[in-house]
Amino acid sequence: PEPGFGNYNGPSLTGIFGRKAGTREGFAGYSKVLKDSGFVWTPELLDAWLASPGEFLADSTMIFVGIPDRQARADLIAYLQQFDQAARTFRP
């Protein structure tokens, strides 16, 4: 993702860390359970969600089944972290 990268079938994950779950501006497809969850995304929480979304947040409407491979999740999280600072400083 790049700073300002748009939302499509799901929200852009640019700048996810430190953001309250279910609050990406411009994306209206969040489930009620995610919007009402109240947590803030951290690398650790994203890892748990990526491992098993259904166990992480029961009753979510997300159809993603997860990424069972620990290293693949770590690589994805590291990739997203590269864009975290850029997303915080980007001003369209």
N, C-alpha and C positions, 0 to 999 in steps of 0.2 A: 504494500500500500504506500501511497504517497500522501503527504499532508493535503487534506482537502479531498481525497479520493472519495467518490460518491458511494452511496448506499445502493445495493441492488436487491437480490433475493434476501439478503441479510444486511445488517449494518456494517459499515466499514469498521475494521478493527484498529485503524490508525488512532493512536492516543487512548487505547482502552485502559491502560493502567492508571489507577487513580480516579477513574470515572465511575460514578454510581451505575450499577447494572440497570439496563432498560432505559437509558436516557440519551442515546445518541441522537443528536439533533438531525431532523430530517428523515428519521426512520420511525414509521408508525406500526410496524408489524410485531412488536414485542408482545409476549403473552402477559396476561395480568399477573401471574405468579412471579415472573421475572421483574416486572415493573414494581411490584409490591415487596420484593425481596429485601431491599434496603442495604445490600452490601455494596462495597466498592471493589472493583477488580484489582487484584494483585497477581503477580506471576503464579503464586501458589494456588490461588483460587481458580485461575484459568487452567492450570494443570489438572486440578481435580475435575473441573467441568469437561475438559477435553478427554479425560480418561473415561468418563461415563456420565454424560449429560443427564440421563434419566435418573440416575442415583443421586447426582449432585442437586438437582432441583426437580423433585417429583411434581407431576401435574403440569410441567411446561409443555408447550405445543411444539417445541423444537424437534425436528425429525432427524437430526444428526445423531448417529449412533456412537460417535466417539472415535478416539485414536488409542488403541490399546498399547502401542509401542511407546515406552517411556522416553527413549531417545528421540523419536520423531516429535513427541510433544515438546521436549526441551528445545529442540531445534526450531520449532515453530515459535515458541515463546521468545527465544533469543532473537529471532528474525523480527518479531513484532516490537521488541524493546528498542531496536535500532531506530524506529520511527517515533518512539514515544516523545522524545525531546523535540524533534522536528514538528510534531503535531501541536505541541504546547506553544511553540513560537510562531507557527504559521498563521498569517492573517490574510484571508482572501480579499 
